[in-house]
Amino acid sequence: MGIVFYIVAARLLTPSDIGVIAALQFAIAIYTTVSILSLQTAAAKYMSEEIGRRRPEIAAEISVLTLKIVAVSSILILCLAYLSSPLLAAKLLGDPSKSLLFIIAFLSAFFGVLTQMHVSFFQGVQRLDLFAITNIVMVLVSSGLAVLAVLLGYGLAGVVIAWLASQVVGLALSVFFYRRCLPLASMSGYPASRLFRFAFPLLLLGLLGLVTSWSDRMVFLALSGRLSNLGIYDLAVRGSLTLSVIPYAVGIAVLPAFSELYGRTGKEGMSRATKISTRYLAYLIFPAAIGLAAISETSLTFLFGKGYSLAGLPLTILSVAYIMTAYNVVFMTALQAIGETGVFVKIAVATMVVQTSLVIVLSPSLGMLGPTLARTAMQVVGFAYPLYVLRRRIDVEIDTKAAGGAALASCLMALPISLVDGMLKGLLATPYRFVLDVLLGVLLYSILVILLRLLEKNDLELLRQVAPKEAGSILDLLERFLPDK
């Protein structure tokens, strides 16, 4: 669900309701991962290969075969999910009468799985325009209907029905778009075993990633037994994940060159590429993460209302810890570029074990800080383990000078912002205070970047690629104060 939905829902629903939504999304994630069997990725890969060989009828056969397998798998899992819904409602929500919420959620997941398969077919036939249109429509319909349901007072029932409606719309749209993408399928007997051999490692990795992503929240719920605590903590996690746009943006601008560099120049080129990407990443992730940590309580109140201010400390910790996750994106991409994907499962197991173990140990005595520290420890492992493996394969360089300078400038920026925010707490309404904090942070960090001589003129080229067009005039002004080297 999008951030807009949570901004509305957090003000009209209770923290317990937000906790229920988190539990339902966890159930949907399990259903989707298990029933789709990672065949959406296999379909996209092998359909693309057959299209490249000018055999579209074989590509069509692959789409039919994978869709049949996933449809059967989804129906079987749906029957099992239906039977287990009362138990899930009793264990996760403490009320077996709420099983209907799970039933509708699982039904929406069923249609969602079929939609995902068709969307993967768009990738396979290289119709990324249809891929984008379908996803955008689904997001808009899902968020729009869910927000409308909450505003009209339909509560959780309205939310899950909105999910179901959006998935039905997505499936209908994707089927309509896909029906003329390929000719009729051949009957050559394409081997399903080939698809499963490719998909099984991805399925295992997906399951491990799912457990890692949710174990802190679900184990915390199991130990605390309070959906309201889960709802508050869940929004702290989601708040920290808003920072994910930064490594994603850097990845678009810098990281696609990794594979090309490795193929052309070998390990030496990879080493330089890693240093460049971590340099730019540092200048973006440090101020965003530390700035969010400095005004975490104000940010939560601004976005979700006063009832979630208790998540201030968890958000502060998770925001700073996310810096390591951002670096993890660089390391994992570099490992993928040099073909070291076999270690991904080991990394996933290590992070899962660390997080799950610590949340079990810490939550009974520390409450909400337990899963917070457990997730932080997981991020430490997710930072250190890939870096260790990468350093054994190539002479990897991290721009520690850029990281140190960005961290210093960010801390110097965060201190006055935090002080100003505290002084204005009773004098200025939260929305105005939040906007003032952000503007002051951008101004202070820009000044500190110039005073500390952190950027050079050629560094602005990356910023121009990832920043909005409206920021062009600001970057032009900043460029005047920067050294050439």
C-alpha positions in Angstrom: 0.0 0.0 0.0 1.2 3.5 -0.8 2.2 6.1 1.8 -0.9 8.2 0.9 -3.1 5.4 2.1 -1.3 5.2 5.5 -1.4 9.0 5.9 -5.2 8.8 5.7 -5.7 5.4 7.4 -3.5 6.3 10.4 -5.8 9.2 11.2 -9.1 7.4 10.8 -8.3 3.9 11.9 -6.8 2.8 15.3 -3.2 1.6 15.7 -4.7 -1.9 16.2 -6.4 -1.6 12.8 -3.0 -0.7 11.3 -1.6 -3.8 13.0 -4.3 -5.9 11.4 -3.5 -4.5 8.0 0.2 -5.5 8.6 -0.8 -9.0 9.6 -3.0 -9.3 6.5 -0.2 -8.1 4.2 2.1 -10.6 5.8 -0.4 -13.4 5.0 -0.8 -12.1 1.4 3.0 -12.1 1.0 3.3 -15.7 2.1 0.5 -16.8 -0.2 1.9 -14.9 -3.2 5.5 -16.2 -2.7 4.5 -19.8 -2.3 1.9 -20.0 -5.0 3.7 -18.2 -7.8 6.8 -20.4 -7.3 9.1 -17.7 -8.8 7.8 -18.8 -12.2 7.1 -15.2 -13.2 10.8 -14.6 -13.4 11.4 -17.8 -15.3 8.7 -17.0 -17.7 10.1 -13.5 -18.4 13.6 -14.9 -18.9 12.8 -17.8 -21.2 10.1 -15.9 -23.2 12.7 -13.2 -23.9 15.2 -15.8 -25.1 12.7 -17.4 -27.5 11.6 -14.0 -28.8 15.3 -13.2 -29.5 15.5 -16.5 -31.4 12.5 -15.5 -33.5 10.3 -18.3 -32.1 7.3 -16.4 -30.7 5.2 -19.5 -30.7 7.5 -21.1 -28.2 7.4 -18.0 -26.1 3.6 -18.3 -26.1 3.9 -21.9 -25.1 6.0 -20.9 -22.1 3.4 -18.4 -21.0 0.6 -20.9 -21.3 2.6 -23.6 -19.4 3.7 -21.3 -16.5 0.2 -19.8 -16.2 -1.4 -23.3 -15.9 1.1 -24.4 -13.3 0.7 -21.2 -11.2 -3.1 -21.3 -11.6 -3.2 -24.9 -10.2 -0.8 -24.0 -7.4 -2.8 -20.9 -6.5 -6.1 -22.8 -6.3 -4.6 -25.4 -4.1 -3.0 -22.8 -1.8 -6.3 -20.8 -1.8 -8.2 -23.9 -0.5 -5.6 -24.4 2.2 -5.7 -20.7 3.1 -9.5 -20.7 3.3 -9.4 -23.6 5.7 -6.7 -22.0 7.8 -8.3 -18.5 7.9 -10.1 -19.0 11.3 -6.8 -20.3 12.8 -4.9 -17.4 11.4 -7.4 -14.9 12.7 -7.3 -16.4 16.1 -3.5 -16.5 16.3 -2.6 -13.2 14.6 -5.7 -11.1 15.4 -6.9 -12.8 18.6 -10.4 -13.1 17.1 -11.4 -16.1 14.9 -14.6 -14.2 13.9 -12.3 -11.9 11.7 -11.5 -14.8 9.5 -13.5 -13.2 6.6 -10.8 -10.5 6.4 -8.2 -13.2 5.7 -10.5 -15.0 3.2 -11.0 -11.8 1.2 -7.3 -11.0 1.4 -6.3 -14.4 0.2 -8.8 -14.1 -2.7 -7.3 -10.8 -3.7 -3.9 -12.5 -3.6 -5.1 -15.2 -5.9 -6.1 -12.7 -8.5 -2.9 -10.8 -7.8 -0.8 -13.9 -8.6 -2.5 -14.3 -11.9 -2.0 -10.6 -12.6 1.7 -10.9 -11.8 2.1 -13.7 -14.3 0.6 -11.7 -17.1 2.7 -8.7 -16.1 5.8 -10.9 -16.3 4.7 -11.9 -19.8 4.9 -8.2 -20.8 8.5 -8.3 -19.7 9.1 -11.4 -21.7 7.8 -9.9 -24.9 9.5 -6.6 -24.1 6.3 -4.6 -23.8 7.4 -2.5 -20.9 4.8 0.1 -21.8 2.1 -2.4 -21.0 4.0 -3.5 -17.9 4.1 0.1 -16.6 0.5 0.9 -17.5 -0.8 -2.2 -15.7 1.2 -1.5 -12.5 0.3 2.1 -12.4 -3.4 1.5 -12.8 -3.3 -1.2 -10.1 -1.5 1.1 -7.6 -3.9 3.9 -8.3 -7.0 1.8 -8.0 -5.8 -0.1 -4.9 -4.7 3.1 -3.0 -7.7 5.1 -4.3 -10.4 2.6 -3.4 -8.7 1.8 0.0 -8.6 5.5 0.9 -12.2 6.0 -0.2 -13.3 3.0 1.9 -11.6 4.4 5.0 -13.0 7.9 4.4 -16.5 6.5 4.0 -16.2 4.6 7.3 -16.1 1.0 5.9 -13.0 0.2 8.0 -10.9 -2.9 7.5 -13.6 -4.7 5.5 -13.5 -1.8 3.0 -9.8 -2.0 2.8 -9.6 -5.7 1.9 -12.4 -5.3 -0.6 -10.5 -2.5 -2.2 -7.5 -4.8 -2.5 -9.7 -7.5 -4.2 -11.2 -5.0 -6.6 -7.8 -3.6 -7.6 -6.5 -7.1 -8.4 -9.5 -8.0 -10.4 -9.1 -4.8 -12.4 -5.4 -5.5 -12.8 -6.1 -9.1 -14.1 -8.7 -7.9 -16.5 -6.5 -5.2 -17.8 -3.4 -7.4 -18.2 -5.4 -10.2 -20.0 -6.9 -7.6 -22.3 -3.4 -6.2 -23.2 -1.7 -9.5 -23.5 -4.2 -11.3 -25.8 -2.6 -10.0 -29.0 1.1 -9.9 -27.9 1.9 -13.4 -29.3 0.6 -15.9 -31.8 -1.0 -19.1 -30.8 1.2 -21.3 -28.7 3.0 -24.3 -30.2 2.6 -27.8 -28.8 6.3 -28.7 -28.9 6.2 -30.0 -25.3 8.4 -27.3 -23.6 10.1 -28.9 -20.6 8.6 -27.6 -17.3 11.7 -29.0 -15.5 13.8 -26.3 -17.1 11.6 -23.6 -15.7 11.6 -25.2 -12.2 15.4 -25.6 -12.2 15.8 -21.9 -12.8 13.0 -20.9 -10.4 13.7 -23.0 -7.4 16.8 -21.1 -6.1 14.8 -17.8 -6.6 11.9 -19.3 -4.7 14.2 -20.2 -1.8 15.7 -16.8 -1.8 12.3 -15.2 -1.9 11.1 -17.2 1.1 14.2 -16.3 3.0 13.8 -12.6 2.1 10.1 -12.7 3.1 11.0 -14.1 6.5 13.7 -11.5 7.0 11.4 -8.7 6.0 8.6 -9.7 8.3 10.1 -11.7 11.2 10.7 -8.7 13.4 7.1 -7.6 13.1 5.4 -11.0 13.3 7.5 -12.3 16.2 7.0 -9.1 18.0 3.2 -9.5 17.6 3.4 -13.1 18.8 5.4 -12.1 21.9 3.5 -8.9 22.8 0.1 -10.0 21.7 -0.9 -6.4 21.0 -1.9 -5.4 17.5 -1.6 -1.7 18.5 2.1 -2.1 19.2 2.5 -3.8 15.8 0.7 -1.0 14.1 2.9 1.6 15.6 6.1 -0.3 14.9 5.0 -1.1 11.4 4.7 2.5 10.5 8.2 3.2 12.0 9.5 0.5 9.6 7.6 1.9 6.7 8.9 5.4 7.6 12.5 4.3 7.4 11.8 2.5 4.1 10.9 5.8 2.5 14.7 6.2 2.2 14.8 3.3 -0.3 14.2 5.8 -3.1 17.8 7.0 -2.7 19.7 3.7 -3.4 17.1 3.0 -6.1 17.9 6.4 -7.8 21.7 5.8 -7.5 21.2 2.3 -8.9 19.5 3.7 -12.0 22.2 6.4 -12.5 25.3 4.4 -11.7 25.1 0.7 -11.0 23.9 -0.6 -14.5 27.5 0.1 -15.7 28.8 -2.6 -13.3 28.4 -5.6 -15.6 29.6 -3.7 -18.6 32.7 -2.5 -16.7 33.5 -6.0 -15.4 33.2 -7.5 -18.9 35.4 -4.8 -20.5 38.0 -4.0 -17.8 37.7 -6.8 -15.3 38.2 -6.4 -11.6 40.0 -3.0 -11.9 37.0 -1.4 -13.5 34.7 -2.9 -10.9 36.8 -1.5 -8.1 36.6 2.0 -9.4 32.9 1.8 -10.1 32.2 0.7 -6.6 34.2 3.6 -5.2 32.3 6.1 -7.4 28.9 4.7 -6.6 29.5 4.7 -2.8 30.8 8.3 -3.1 27.5 9.5 -4.6 25.5 7.3 -2.4 27.1 8.8 0.7 26.2 12.4 -0.3 22.6 11.5 -0.6 21.8 8.8 2.0 23.6 10.4 5.0 21.7 13.7 5.1 18.4 12.0 4.3 18.8 9.3 7.0 20.3 11.5 9.7 17.9 14.3 8.9 14.9 12.0 9.2 16.3 10.6 12.5 16.6 14.2 13.9 13.0 15.0 13.3 11.5 11.5 13.6 8.8 12.4 16.0 7.7 15.4 14.0 7.7 13.4 10.8 5.5 10.7 12.3 3.1 13.2 13.7 3.0 15.1 10.4 2.4 11.9 8.4 0.3 9.7 10.7 -1.0 11.8 13.6 -0.1 12.1 17.3 -1.1 8.5 18.1 2.2 7.3 16.5 4.7 9.5 18.2 5.7 6.5 20.3 7.5 5.2 17.2 9.8 8.2 17.2 12.8 6.4 18.8 12.4 3.3 16.6 12.3 5.5 13.5 15.4 7.4 14.6 17.3 4.1 15.0 16.0 2.5 11.8 16.7 5.6 9.8 20.3 5.7 10.7 20.6 1.9 10.3 19.2 2.2 6.8 22.4 3.8 5.7 23.9 0.3 5.8 21.1 -1.1 3.8 21.7 1.5 1.1 25.3 0.4 0.9 24.1 -3.2 0.7 22.4 -2.4 -2.6 25.8 -1.4 -4.1 27.6 -4.5 -2.7 24.9 -7.0 -3.9 24.8 -5.4 -7.3 28.5 -5.7 -7.6 28.4 -9.4 -6.5 25.7 -10.0 -9.2 27.8 -8.3 -11.8 30.8 -10.6 -11.2 28.6 -13.7 -11.1 28.8 -14.4 -7.3 25.1 -14.9 -6.9 25.5 -18.2 -5.0 26.3 -16.3 -1.9 23.0 -14.5 -1.9 21.3 -17.5 -0.1 24.0 -17.5 2.6 23.5 -13.8 3.2 19.8 -14.2 3.4 20.1 -17.0 5.9 22.5 -15.1 8.0 20.4 -11.9 8.2 17.2 -14.0 8.9 18.8 -15.9 11.7 20.3 -12.8 13.3 17.1 -10.8 13.2 14.7 -13.6 14.3 17.0 -14.7 17.2 17.4 -11.2 18.5 13.8 -10.2 18.3 12.9 -13.3 20.4 15.6 -12.5 23.0 15.1 -8.7 23.2 11.4 -8.1 22.8 10.1 -9.4 26.1 12.3 -7.0 28.1 12.7 -4.0 25.7 9.2 -3.9 24.1 9.2 -2.0 20.8 13.0 -1.5 21.0 13.5 -5.2 20.7 12.4 -5.6 17.1 14.1 -2.2 16.3 17.5 -3.4 17.5 17.0 -6.8 15.9 16.3 -5.2 12.5 19.3 -2.9 13.1 21.5 -6.0 13.7 20.2 -7.6 10.6 21.2 -4.5 8.6 24.7 -4.6 10.1 25.0 -8.2 8.9 23.5 -7.3 5.5 26.2 -4.6 5.2 29.2 -6.6 6.5 28.7 -10.0 5.0 28.4 -8.9 1.3 31.3 -6.5 1.8 33.4 -9.3 3.2 32.6 -11.6 0.3 33.2 -8.8 -2.2 36.6 -8.0 -0.8 37.6 -11.6 -1.2 36.8 -11.5 -4.9 37.9 -8.0 -6.0 39.9 -5.1 -4.6 36.8 -3.2 -3.7 37.1 0.4 -2.8 34.6 2.4 -0.6 34.9 6.1 -0.7 35.4 6.5 3.1 36.4 10.1 2.7 33.1 11.0 1.1 31.2 8.9 3.8 33.1 10.7 6.6 32.5 14.1 5.1 28.8 13.4 4.4 28.3 12.1 7.9 30.0 15.1 9.5 28.0 17.6 7.4 24.8 15.6 8.2 25.4 15.6 11.9 26.2 19.3 11.9 23.0 19.9 9.9 20.9 17.7 12.2 21.8 19.3 15.5 20.4 22.8 14.8 17.4 21.3 13.1 16.6 19.2 16.1 17.0 22.2 18.4 14.8 24.5 16.3 12.2 21.7 16.0 12.1 21.4 19.8 11.9 25.1 20.4 9.0 25.5 18.0 7.1 22.5 19.2 4.5 24.4 21.1 4.6 27.5 19.0 4.1 26.2 15.4 1.7 23.6 14.1 3.3 20.3 13.0 2.8 20.7 9.2 4.5 24.1 9.2 7.2 22.9 11.5 7.9 19.9 9.3 8.2 22.0 6.2 10.5 24.4 8.0 12.7 21.6 9.2 13.1 20.2 5.7 13.9 23.5 4.1 16.3 24.4 6.9 18.0 21.0 6.5 18.5 21.4 2.8 19.9 24.9 3.2 22.3 23.9 6.0 23.5 20.8 4.2 24.1 22.7 1.0 26.2 25.3 2.9 28.1 22.7 4.7 28.9 20.8 1.5 30.4 24.0 0.2 32.3 24.9 3.3 33.7 21.4 3.8 34.5 21.2 0.0 32.8 17.8 -0.2 31.6 18.0 -3.9 33.4 18.8 -7.1 31.8 20.2 -10.2 31.8 16.8 -12.0 29.9 15.3 -9.0 26.9 17.4 -10.0 26.4 15.3 -13.1 25.0 12.4 -11.1 22.8 14.7 -9.1 21.3 16.2 -12.2 20.3 12.6 -13.3 18.6 11.6 -10.0 17.2 15.0 -8.9 13.9 16.5 -10.1 14.1 18.9 -13.0 13.0 21.7 -10.7 16.3 21.3 -8.8 18.3 22.3 -11.8 18.5 26.0 -10.9 19.7 25.1 -7.4 22.4 22.8 -8.8 23.5 25.6 -11.2 23.9 27.9 -8.2 25.7 25.3 -6.2 28.1 24.6 -9.1 29.5 28.2 -8.9 31.0 27.5 -5.5 32.5 24.1 -6.2 36.1 23.4 -7.1 36.9 21.7 -10.4 38.8 18.8 -8.8 
